[in-house]
């Protein structure tokens, strides 16, 4: 557990059941059984409610289960205990972007009505409710955060970081989050192109990349969307 949530064992008064549920939730997600993954994390929270703010993995499972409001709530809770976590703030915004595109924003978790934006428009990213966090030490994630805050374009992120010969890690993360941004605004074709490039990147062929939760997420994303990844 501590390899995915540093210090989890010290912060949470858990049991073997808590640890087993966490591991099963992760396993189910990585096997593309996202609904079962959510069930495991929910059972974990029932056993140990203080664990909830640390379960960013649950938020990701909720996103792929199409439970965007619950996902946004999870990521918002996460940021409250980790105010410098750029990725959780981005996923909070992604959940709200999907709700805007799909017309699920009735309870005002987003700042404006979806009628104010059109699918495929960058205005969706600008309109969706977002969280502000501290500065990420990773240049690629600072650029990605700026992209979600409408300060730079996806093309600018790719131009600067999608260079595997310089940094396979940054190349992967740039493509992954550009793909997620495109899905967030409703541009499926652009999302598919970027995500599949991320899956096929050099980073995924490395030991570090192949064990990265977010690389595994990229593959799950492609499978969930029917883009045929084995």
Secondary structure, 3 states (H helix, E strand, C coil): CCCCCCCHHHHCCCCHHHHHHHHHHHHHHHCCCHHHHHHHHHHHHHHCHHHHHHCHHHHHHHHHCCCHHHHHHHHHHHHHHCCCCHHHHHHHHHHHHHHHHHCCCCCCCCCCCHHHCCCCCCHHHHHCCCCCCCCCCCHHHHHHHHHHCCCCCHHHHHHHHCCCCCCHHHHHHHHHHHHHHHHHHCCHHHHHHHHHHHHCCHHHHCHHHHHCHHHHHHHHHHHHCCCCCC
